[in-house]
């Protein structure tokens, strides 16, 4: 129908369209999981650093 048009289209079946949408959500899921993991690891490092500084500051008080 659009073969001789200057705006040719590539029709897709419903199943091909649904598969493309699911594939996009799969990539978004991986991206969110990666960002969440990086944030969790950063919070873990900050918490560990805070605890280490607290212990270092209190060592003199505990030794007396």
N, CA, C and O atoms as a MOPAC input file, in Angstrom:
PM7 MOZYME 1SCF
protein

 N      0.81100 1    -1.17800 1     0.00000 1
 C      0.00000 1     0.00000 1     0.00000 1
 C      0.87400 1     1.27000 1     0.00000 1
 O      0.53500 1     2.25400 1    -0.65700 1
 N      1.98600 1     1.24500 1     0.72800 1
 C      2.87000 1     2.40000 1     0.79000 1
 C      4.14200 1     2.19000 1    -0.02000 1
 O      5.12700 1     2.89500 1     0.19900 1
 N      4.14700 1     1.25400 1    -0.93500 1
 C      5.36300 1     0.90000 1    -1.67100 1
 C      5.88100 1     2.06300 1    -2.51400 1
 O      7.09700 1     2.22700 1    -2.61900 1
 N      5.04300 1     2.84900 1    -3.09700 1
 C      5.47600 1     3.95200 1    -3.94200 1
 C      5.42100 1     5.30200 1    -3.23800 1
 O      5.56600 1     6.34500 1    -3.87600 1
 N      5.21600 1     5.28400 1    -1.94600 1
 C      5.13100 1     6.52000 1    -1.17300 1
 C      6.53200 1     6.98900 1    -0.78000 1
 O      7.45600 1     6.18100 1    -0.68700 1
 N      6.68400 1     8.27800 1    -0.55200 1
 C      7.97200 1     8.78100 1    -0.08200 1
 C      8.14100 1     8.51500 1     1.41400 1
 O      9.23100 1     8.69800 1     1.95500 1
 N      7.07700 1     8.08700 1     2.08100 1
 C      7.11900 1     7.74700 1     3.50000 1
 C      6.80100 1     6.26900 1     3.67200 1
 O      5.72800 1     5.90300 1     4.15300 1
 N      7.73600 1     5.43500 1     3.27800 1
 C      7.50600 1     3.99500 1     3.38200 1
 C      7.49100 1     3.56800 1     4.83800 1
 O      8.18000 1     4.14500 1     5.68000 1
 N      6.70000 1     2.55500 1     5.11800 1
 C      6.57000 1     2.04900 1     6.48500 1
 C      6.86900 1     0.57000 1     6.50700 1
 O      6.69000 1    -0.13700 1     5.51500 1
 N      7.32800 1     0.11700 1     7.66000 1
 C      7.56500 1    -1.31400 1     7.85200 1
 C      6.54300 1    -1.82300 1     8.85800 1
 O      6.72200 1    -1.62700 1    10.06000 1
 N      5.50000 1    -2.45900 1     8.41000 1
 C      4.48400 1    -2.94100 1     9.35100 1
 C      5.02400 1    -4.09500 1    10.19400 1
 O      5.80100 1    -4.91900 1     9.71400 1
 N      4.60100 1    -4.13900 1    11.45400 1
 C      4.98600 1    -5.19700 1    12.38200 1
 C      3.73800 1    -5.89700 1    12.88500 1
 O      2.65800 1    -5.31000 1    12.95800 1
 N      3.90900 1    -7.14200 1    13.22200 1
 C      2.80800 1    -7.85700 1    13.84900 1
 C      2.73200 1    -7.45100 1    15.31800 1
 O      3.67300 1    -6.86900 1    15.85600 1
 N      1.62800 1    -7.75700 1    15.95300 1
 C      1.45400 1    -7.43100 1    17.37300 1
 C      2.48300 1    -8.15600 1    18.22700 1
 O      3.01200 1    -7.58900 1    19.18200 1
 N      2.76700 1    -9.41100 1    17.88400 1
 C      3.73000 1   -10.16900 1    18.68100 1
 C      5.14000 1    -9.58800 1    18.54500 1
 O      5.89200 1    -9.58700 1    19.52000 1
 N      5.51400 1    -9.10100 1    17.37200 1
 C      6.83300 1    -8.49000 1    17.19500 1
 C      6.92200 1    -7.18300 1    17.96500 1
 O      7.96100 1    -6.87600 1    18.55000 1
 N      5.83300 1    -6.40600 1    17.97100 1
 C      5.81300 1    -5.15900 1    18.73300 1
 C      5.92100 1    -5.43800 1    20.23400 1
 O      6.66500 1    -4.75700 1    20.94000 1
 N      5.18400 1    -6.43400 1    20.71900 1
 C      5.22300 1    -6.78800 1    22.13800 1
 C      6.61400 1    -7.29000 1    22.53000 1
 O      7.10400 1    -6.97500 1    23.61500 1
 N      7.24700 1    -8.06500 1    21.65800 1
 C      8.59800 1    -8.55800 1    21.94600 1
 C      9.58900 1    -7.40200 1    22.03800 1
 O     10.49100 1    -7.43000 1    22.87500 1
 N      9.43600 1    -6.39600 1    21.19800 1
 C     10.30600 1    -5.22300 1    21.25600 1
 C     10.13000 1    -4.43400 1    22.53800 1
 O     11.10400 1    -3.94900 1    23.11200 1
 N      8.88500 1    -4.30300 1    22.99100 1
 C      8.60900 1    -3.58800 1    24.24100 1
 C      9.19600 1    -4.34100 1    25.42200 1
 O      9.78600 1    -3.72800 1    26.31100 1
 N      9.04600 1    -5.64800 1    25.44800 1
 C      9.59500 1    -6.46300 1    26.53400 1
 C     11.11400 1    -6.38800 1    26.53400 1
 O     11.72900 1    -6.34600 1    27.60000 1
 N     11.72300 1    -6.37000 1    25.37000 1
 C     13.17700 1    -6.26200 1    25.27900 1
 C     13.66100 1    -4.92300 1    25.85400 1
 O     14.69300 1    -4.88100 1    26.52400 1
 N     12.94200 1    -3.85100 1    25.60500 1
 C     13.30400 1    -2.54300 1    26.15700 1
 C     13.17400 1    -2.53800 1    27.66900 1
 O     14.03200 1    -1.97900 1    28.35300 1
 N     12.13600 1    -3.14000 1    28.20700 1
 C     11.97800 1    -3.19000 1    29.66000 1
 C     13.06200 1    -4.03900 1    30.29800 1
 O     13.46700 1    -3.76500 1    31.42800 1
 N     13.53900 1    -5.05500 1    29.60900 1
 C     14.62800 1    -5.87200 1    30.13500 1
 C     15.88800 1    -5.04300 1    30.31600 1
 O     16.58100 1    -5.19700 1    31.32100 1
 N     16.20000 1    -4.17200 1    29.37200 1
 C     17.37400 1    -3.31100 1    29.47200 1
 C     17.20000 1    -2.28400 1    30.58700 1
 O     18.16200 1    -1.97100 1    31.28800 1
 N     16.00600 1    -1.76400 1    30.75800 1
 C     15.74300 1    -0.80900 1    31.82900 1
 C     15.89900 1    -1.49200 1    33.18200 1
 O     16.41900 1    -0.89500 1    34.12500 1
 N     15.45500 1    -2.72600 1    33.27700 1
 C     15.58600 1    -3.47600 1    34.53000 1
 C     17.05900 1    -3.66900 1    34.89000 1
 O     17.43100 1    -3.53000 1    36.05500 1
 N     17.88800 1    -3.98100 1    33.91900 1
 C     19.31500 1    -4.14200 1    34.16400 1
 C     19.94600 1    -2.82300 1    34.59000 1
 O     20.78900 1    -2.79900 1    35.48600 1
 N     19.54700 1    -1.73900 1    33.96100 1
 C     20.07300 1    -0.42300 1    34.30600 1
 C     19.70800 1    -0.03900 1    35.73600 1
 O     20.56200 1     0.44800 1    36.47700 1
 N     18.47600 1    -0.24600 1    36.13100 1
 C     18.03200 1     0.07300 1    37.49200 1
 C     18.75300 1    -0.80200 1    38.50400 1
 O     19.14600 1    -0.31700 1    39.56500 1
 N     18.93400 1    -2.07300 1    38.20000 1
 C     19.64800 1    -2.98100 1    39.10000 1
 C     21.10200 1    -2.55000 1    39.26500 1
 O     21.63500 1    -2.59100 1    40.37400 1
 N     21.74300 1    -2.14000 1    38.18500 1
 C     23.13300 1    -1.69400 1    38.25100 1
 C     23.26400 1    -0.42100 1    39.07100 1
 O     24.15600 1    -0.31800 1    39.91300 1
 N     22.39400 1     0.54400 1    38.83800 1
 C     22.44200 1     1.80000 1    39.59100 1
 C     22.16900 1     1.53200 1    41.07100 1
 O     22.84000 1     2.09800 1    41.93400 1
 N     21.21600 1     0.69500 1    41.36500 1
 C     20.91600 1     0.34100 1    42.75500 1
 C     22.09300 1    -0.32400 1    43.44600 1
 O     22.36800 1    -0.04700 1    44.61300 1
 N     22.78300 1    -1.19100 1    42.73900 1
 C     23.95400 1    -1.85600 1    43.30800 1
 C     25.07300 1    -0.86300 1    43.59700 1
 O     25.71800 1    -0.94300 1    44.64200 1
 N     25.30400 1     0.06300 1    42.68700 1
 C     26.34600 1     1.08000 1    42.89700 1
 C     25.99600 1     1.96800 1    44.09000 1
 O     26.86500 1     2.28700 1    44.90100 1
 N     24.73900 1     2.36400 1    44.20000 1
 C     24.31000 1     3.19400 1    45.32700 1
 C     24.47500 1     2.43800 1    46.64300 1
 O     24.95400 1     3.00400 1    47.62500 1
 N     24.08500 1     1.17700 1    46.67000 1
 C     24.22000 1     0.36200 1    47.88500 1
 C     25.68500 1     0.20800 1    48.27500 1
 O     26.01600 1     0.32900 1    49.45400 1
 N     26.55800 1    -0.05200 1    47.33000 1
 C     27.97900 1    -0.20900 1    47.61100 1
 C     28.56800 1     1.10600 1    48.14000 1
 O     29.38400 1     1.09200 1    49.06200 1
 N     28.15900 1     2.22600 1    47.56600 1
 C     28.63600 1     3.53400 1    48.03200 1
 C     28.17600 1     3.79700 1    49.46300 1
 O     28.96000 1     4.27200 1    50.28400 1
 N     26.92200 1     3.49600 1    49.76900 1
 C     26.42800 1     3.66700 1    51.13000 1
 C     27.16700 1     2.75900 1    52.10200 1
 O     27.42900 1     3.14500 1    53.24100 1
 N     27.50100 1     1.56600 1    51.65900 1
 C     28.26200 1     0.64300 1    52.49200 1
 C     29.64500 1     1.20900 1    52.80600 1
 O     30.10500 1     1.11600 1    53.94400 1
 N     30.30500 1     1.78700 1    51.82200 1
 C     31.61700 1     2.39100 1    52.04200 1
 C     31.52500 1     3.59800 1    52.98000 1
 O     32.36500 1     3.75500 1    53.86600 1
 N     30.53300 1     4.43400 1    52.79800 1
 C     30.36900 1     5.61300 1    53.66000 1
 C     30.10300 1     5.18300 1    55.10300 1
 O     30.67100 1     5.75100 1    56.03500 1
 N     29.25300 1     4.19700 1    55.28500 1
 C     28.95600 1     3.70400 1    56.63100 1
 C     30.19400 1     3.10400 1    57.27900 1
 O     30.46200 1     3.35900 1    58.45300 1
 N     30.95200 1     2.31100 1    56.53000 1
 C     32.18900 1     1.72900 1    57.06200 1
 C     33.20100 1     2.79500 1    57.43600 1
 O     33.86700 1     2.68100 1    58.46500 1
 N     33.32400 1     3.81400 1    56.62800 1
 C     34.25400 1     4.90500 1    56.91800 1
 C     33.83000 1     5.65000 1    58.18000 1
 O     34.67200 1     5.97600 1    59.01600 1
 N     32.55400 1     5.91600 1    58.32300 1
 C     32.04900 1     6.60400 1    59.51400 1
 C     32.31200 1     5.78500 1    60.77700 1
 O     32.72000 1     6.32700 1    61.80500 1
 N     32.07700 1     4.49200 1    60.69000 1
 C     32.33600 1     3.62700 1    61.84300 1
 C     33.81900 1     3.58000 1    62.17300 1
 O     34.18900 1     3.59000 1    63.34800 1
 N     34.67300 1     3.52900 1    61.16000 1
 C     36.11900 1     3.48000 1    61.40100 1
 C     36.61000 1     4.76700 1    62.05600 1
 O     37.44000 1     4.72000 1    62.96400 1
 N     36.11700 1     5.89500 1    61.61500 1
 C     36.51400 1     7.17400 1    62.21900 1
 C     36.02200 1     7.25100 1    63.66100 1
 O     36.74400 1     7.73500 1    64.53300 1
 N     34.81700 1     6.78500 1    63.92300 1
 C     34.27400 1     6.80700 1    65.26900 1
 C     35.10700 1     5.94400 1    66.20500 1
 O     35.39800 1     6.36000 1    67.32600 1
 N     35.49300 1     4.76200 1    65.77300 1
 C     36.32800 1     3.88000 1    66.59700 1
 C     37.69200 1     4.51000 1    66.81400 1
 O     38.22200 1     4.45600 1    67.92300 1
 N     38.26800 1     5.10200 1    65.78800 1
 C     39.57700 1     5.73200 1    65.90400 1
 C     39.55400 1     6.88700 1    66.90800 1
 O     40.50900 1     7.07000 1    67.66300 1
 N     38.47600 1     7.66100 1    66.92100 1
 C     38.36200 1     8.78600 1    67.84500 1
 C     38.13200 1     8.32000 1    69.28100 1
 O     38.58100 1     8.97800 1    70.22000 1
 N     37.45300 1     7.21800 1    69.46100 1
 C     37.11300 1     6.73200 1    70.80400 1
 C     38.17000 1     5.79700 1    71.39000 1
 O     38.04300 1     5.40100 1    72.54900 1
 N     39.17200 1     5.44000 1    70.66000 1
 C     40.17300 1     4.49200 1    71.15500 1
 C     40.88100 1     5.03700 1    72.39500 1
 O     41.13300 1     4.28500 1    73.33500 1
 N     41.19600 1     6.29800 1    72.41200 1
 C     41.88000 1     6.88400 1    73.58100 1
 C     40.96200 1     6.86100 1    74.80400 1
 O     41.43600 1     6.63600 1    75.91800 1
 N     39.67900 1     7.08500 1    74.62300 1
 C     38.75200 1     7.06700 1    75.74700 1
 C     38.59700 1     5.65900 1    76.32200 1
 O     38.48700 1     5.48900 1    77.53700 1
 N     38.59000 1     4.67200 1    75.46400 1
 C     38.40400 1     3.29400 1    75.90700 1
 C     39.67000 1     2.73700 1    76.56200 1
 O     39.58000 1     1.83900 1    77.39900 1
 N     40.82900 1     3.24600 1    76.20300 1
 C     42.09000 1     2.72400 1    76.73200 1
 C     42.33300 1     3.15600 1    78.16600 1
 O     43.10500 1     2.50200 1    78.86700 1
 N     41.70600 1     4.23300 1    78.63300 1
 C     41.95000 1     4.73200 1    79.98300 1
 C     41.32100 1     3.90500 1    81.04300 1
 O     41.45000 1     4.21600 1    82.22700 1

